[in-house]
Amino acid sequence: VSGAKNAALPILAAGLLATEGTSKFYNVPKLSDIKTISMLFESLGVKVDYKPEENTLEMDATKPLLTEASFEFVSKMRASVLGPMLAREGSAKVAMPGGCSIGSRPIDQHLKGFEALGATIIQDAGFVEARAEKELEGSTIFFDFPSVGGTQNVIMASCLAKGKTTIVNAAQEPEIEDMINFLIKMGAKISGKGTSILEIEGVEKLVGAEYTIMSDRVEAATYMIAAAATKGDVLIKGAPYKDNVALVSKMREMGVNIEIVDEDTMRVSNKLDMLKPVDVKTLPHPGFLTDMQSIMSVLTLLAKGTSTITETVFENRFMHVKELNKMGAIIATSGKEARIAGVRKLSGAEVNATDLRAGAALVLAGLVAEGTTTIGNIYHIDRGYNDFVGKMKSLGANIERIEEIMAYEMS
Ligand code: UD1
C-alpha cells in the first residue's frame, strides 16, 4: 500500500509553515493530486523537488510566499492551503477548493475558525480571501461538525498565532494525527492528538523537517475488498488494523476471513460463495469512512439478501449506483440510504467513473463481473491510486489501461 493521499496533501501544506530549513517527505504516493499541489506550491514561490518514482518530495518554503493560489491548481484537488498561507503571510486569497463532486462541500467551518483567530474573510466570485490586520491570536473554536479539512486548516493557522487555541469537536481521523506528528517535528506545540479537543500553543517559528507519510487506509481497504469479492487470498502490507477497525468488523460480519498478521499487515481471504448481508453507516472517525462506502457496496452485491448503506457525511455520494446498476446490480437509493440486493452475479458493461472512490468501486465490480468492463473517466482514479493497474495485475487481475497517458503526465 502506498502513502496516503489524504495525509500527504495536508502534510505538504503544513510544510508551507517552515520559514527555516527544508522539509523532506518519504512514502509520497505517485498521484496526480501530488503533482497538482507541487505545481501550486511552485506558483507561490516554493522550491519543490518531487520524485514520484522514488516516492520522495523535498520542499523549501523559506522565501516569502505569494499570497494568491490560482483556480487552475486549487480546482483540481482538495487541499487546505488557506490556513498555512494566512499564518505565514498574514493574508491569503484562494480559489474555492475542488476535489470530488460528492456534495456541496462548503468551507464555513474553516472560515469560522480563521475569524475566531482574528482574520477578516472576504468571499467573492469563486475566491475566498483571509486577512489579518495584526498578528493572529489564539481562541476557542467549536466545530458544528468534525470537519477533516476544517480541523487541519485551523490547526495550521493557529500554530504561529499568539497564545493558545482550543478546537472543540475536532475531527479525529488518523490523517490528522499524521499531520500533527509532522507539525510537532517542525516545532509546533499541539496536545490532544487523536481526541476531539485539541490545544495548540502558538510558537514563534516552525522549521522544516523530515517525515514519512502514513499508508493509505482507503487504498488498503480497496485491496481488502477486492480480495474478498474475488474469493482471493491477499497479504496486504501497509495496512494497519488500528486505522481500519470499522471496515474489518463489517467485513468479518459478512463472513470474510481477516487475519491481523502484525501491526502493519493484514491477510484477507474468502472462500464463501455467499457472504452475509450487512448494514453500514458512514460516520466521522472512528466510524465507517465515507470514502469506503462505494467500494463496500460492491461486496454487499455478493451477499445473500439485502444490505443497506447509509451515507451521513456527504449528500451526493451515490453516483456510482447508476453505473453499478448498468452491470446488473439492483440498488435503490432514497435520500441518505441505499438498499442493495445481493445479486451474486454482475455482467461487464461500459461505465464511467464519477469520482475517485466510485471509480475504484467500478474496477472491483469489473473484476467480479462476467465479461469485460470498460471504465471511462479514469483520471479520477489517477488522483488517488498509485499504480492501480500494476498492483491489480500483480494480484492476477485481468486489467489493462487503454488510455495510456496518466492524468499525472497531462497536468
Ligand atoms: C476529507 C477527505 C475526504 C473524506 C472526508 C471525510 C481529503 C483531501 N479529503 O474531505 O476524502 O471523504 O474528509 O472523511 O482529506 N462541511 C461543512 N462545512 C465545512 C466543512 C465541511 O458543512 O466548513 C461538511 C461537508 O460538506 C461534508 C462534511 O462536512 O458534508 C464532511 O466534510 P469534511 O470532513 O470537511 O471533508 P473534507 O475535508 O472535504
Residues whose N, C-alpha, C, O or C-beta is under 5 A from the ligand:
A	BS01	UD1	N6 R78 S104 R105 P106 I107 D108 Q109 H110 F145 P146 S147 V148 G149 G150 T290 D291 V313 F314
